[in-house]
Amino acid sequence: MIVLASKSASRQAMLTAAGVPFRAQPAHVDERAIEATLGNAPPAEVALALARAKGEVVSRETSGELVLGSDSLVSCEGRRFDKPASREDAAAHLRFFSGKVMELHSAAALVRDGEVLWAQGALAQLHVAPLSDAFIERYLDAEWPEVAACVGVFRIEGRGVQLFERIEGDYFTILGMPLLKVQAGLRQLGVMAS
């Protein structure tokens, strides 16, 4: 059994569906402070640093257990986006994404006793359709406040799919964790059978 350093329902659902035994223990880290120390680091590097930090924090509380830390972030035209702070913020994000390519960086780290044993990330490129203000309002009427917890202001497994014209990348990465790579890491560490 592993410890998932997250309260994310989608990450928990992915592990459950994949048959990976786990228990969840949310990580309490100041993500904005970590991002600030990284300055203008590439988004992929920031996502990996956050995944590592979450895994490290929880691993110090769970002696000897293997901890899975994970994080996702969105960038668009060189700008990083966090979860929206309000419905107005969500609408502003969607207006910015309209007609552009959103890059979703998902990363994961496997950590034991504060030591990162494995870490990898994955990228998905989401081509956003042109979005009218009327569409954005209807979309948020249906999806707010659930998408407040979602970087990129969407749930791909729901109405969020309406935002996109084309998607490049695997489904799990878009859901918020590079599950295929995580399974490979678990096999590499002997936790999951080959």
C-alpha positions in Angstrom: 0.0 0.0 0.0 1.2 3.5 -0.8 0.2 6.9 0.7 -1.3 9.4 -1.7 -0.2 12.9 -0.5 -3.4 14.5 -1.9 -7.1 14.9 -1.2 -7.8 15.1 -5.0 -10.9 13.0 -5.8 -9.6 12.5 -9.4 -6.2 11.2 -8.2 -7.9 8.9 -5.7 -10.3 7.6 -8.4 -7.4 6.9 -10.8 -5.5 4.8 -8.3 -8.7 3.0 -7.3 -9.6 2.2 -10.9 -6.0 1.0 -11.6 -6.1 -1.3 -8.6 -3.3 0.4 -6.7 -3.9 0.1 -2.9 -3.5 3.4 -1.2 -4.6 5.6 1.6 -4.9 9.4 1.3 -3.1 11.8 3.5 -3.2 15.4 2.2 0.1 17.3 2.1 0.1 20.7 3.7 2.6 22.8 1.7 2.7 26.4 0.7 2.6 26.0 -3.0 2.9 29.7 -3.8 6.1 30.0 -1.6 7.7 27.1 -3.4 6.8 28.6 -6.8 8.3 31.9 -5.6 11.6 30.3 -4.8 11.7 28.8 -8.3 11.2 32.2 -10.0 10.9 31.9 -13.8 11.6 28.1 -13.8 9.9 26.2 -16.7 6.4 25.0 -15.7 7.5 21.3 -15.9 10.2 22.0 -13.4 7.7 23.8 -11.0 5.2 20.9 -11.3 8.0 18.4 -10.4 9.2 20.5 -7.5 5.6 20.7 -6.1 5.1 17.0 -6.5 8.4 16.3 -4.7 7.6 18.7 -1.9 4.2 17.2 -1.2 5.7 13.7 -1.2 8.6 14.8 1.1 6.3 16.5 3.6 4.0 13.5 4.0 6.8 11.0 4.0 8.3 12.6 7.1 5.0 11.9 8.8 4.7 8.3 7.6 7.9 6.5 8.7 9.0 3.9 6.1 5.9 4.2 3.9 6.1 4.9 0.2 4.4 8.3 -0.5 3.1 9.5 -3.9 3.2 13.2 -4.3 1.6 14.8 -7.4 0.9 18.2 -8.8 -0.5 19.8 -12.0 -0.2 23.3 -13.4 -1.3 25.1 -16.5 0.6 27.5 -18.6 -0.5 29.4 -21.6 1.6 31.7 -23.7 4.4 31.7 -21.1 2.1 32.5 -18.2 1.5 30.1 -15.3 -2.0 29.7 -13.9 -3.1 28.5 -10.5 -6.6 27.5 -9.5 -9.0 30.4 -9.8 -9.6 32.4 -6.7 -13.2 33.4 -7.6 -15.7 33.0 -10.3 -14.6 36.3 -11.8 -11.0 35.0 -11.8 -12.2 31.8 -13.5 -13.9 33.8 -16.2 -10.7 35.8 -16.7 -8.7 32.6 -17.1 -11.1 31.3 -19.6 -11.1 34.5 -21.6 -7.3 34.4 -21.7 -7.3 30.7 -22.8 -9.8 31.3 -25.6 -8.4 30.2 -29.0 -5.0 29.4 -27.5 -3.0 26.3 -26.6 -3.1 25.5 -22.9 -0.2 23.4 -21.6 -1.0 21.1 -18.7 2.0 19.8 -16.8 1.4 16.9 -14.4 4.1 15.5 -12.3 4.5 12.8 -9.7 7.2 11.7 -7.2 7.6 8.6 -5.1 9.2 9.4 -1.7 10.2 7.3 1.3 11.5 8.9 4.6 12.1 12.2 2.9 14.1 10.7 0.0 12.8 11.1 -3.6 13.2 7.6 -5.1 11.5 8.4 -8.5 10.0 11.5 -10.1 8.6 12.2 -13.6 6.3 14.5 -15.4 4.1 14.6 -18.5 2.7 17.2 -20.7 -0.7 17.5 -22.4 -1.5 20.3 -24.9 -5.1 21.4 -25.0 -6.2 23.5 -27.9 -9.0 25.8 -26.6 -11.8 26.7 -28.9 -12.7 30.4 -29.3 -15.0 31.1 -26.2 -17.6 33.8 -26.2 -18.5 35.7 -23.0 -21.9 34.1 -23.2 -20.5 30.6 -23.4 -18.1 31.3 -20.5 -21.1 32.5 -18.3 -23.2 29.5 -19.2 -20.3 27.2 -18.6 -19.6 28.7 -15.2 -23.3 28.6 -14.3 -23.1 24.8 -14.8 -19.6 24.1 -13.4 -19.0 26.6 -10.7 -18.0 26.1 -7.9 -16.7 22.6 -8.7 -14.1 23.9 -11.1 -12.7 26.2 -8.4 -10.5 23.3 -7.4 -9.3 22.7 -10.9 -6.2 24.3 -12.5 -7.3 25.3 -16.0 -10.9 25.8 -14.8 -12.2 22.5 -16.2 -13.0 18.9 -15.5 -12.2 16.9 -18.7 -14.5 14.1 -17.5 -17.4 16.5 -17.5 -18.5 19.7 -19.4 -14.9 20.8 -19.5 -14.4 18.8 -22.7 -16.6 21.5 -24.4 -13.7 24.0 -24.1 -11.4 22.1 -26.5 -11.0 21.6 -30.2 -8.1 19.2 -29.9 -6.1 17.5 -27.2 -2.6 16.0 -27.4 -1.6 13.9 -24.4 -2.9 11.1 -22.3 -6.1 11.2 -20.4 -4.6 10.5 -17.0 -2.2 13.4 -17.3 -5.1 15.7 -18.1 -7.0 14.3 -15.0 -4.0 15.5 -12.9 -1.5 12.7 -12.6 0.7 10.9 -15.1 -0.7 7.5 -14.0 1.0 5.4 -16.7 4.4 6.7 -15.6 3.5 6.3 -11.9 2.7 2.6 -12.5 6.1 2.3 -14.2 7.7 3.9 -11.2 5.9 1.5 -8.8 7.0 -1.5 -10.9 10.6 -0.1 -10.9 10.5 0.1 -7.1 9.0 -3.4 -6.8 5.8 -2.2 -5.4 3.6 -3.2 -8.3 4.0 -6.5 -10.2 5.2 -6.5 -13.8 
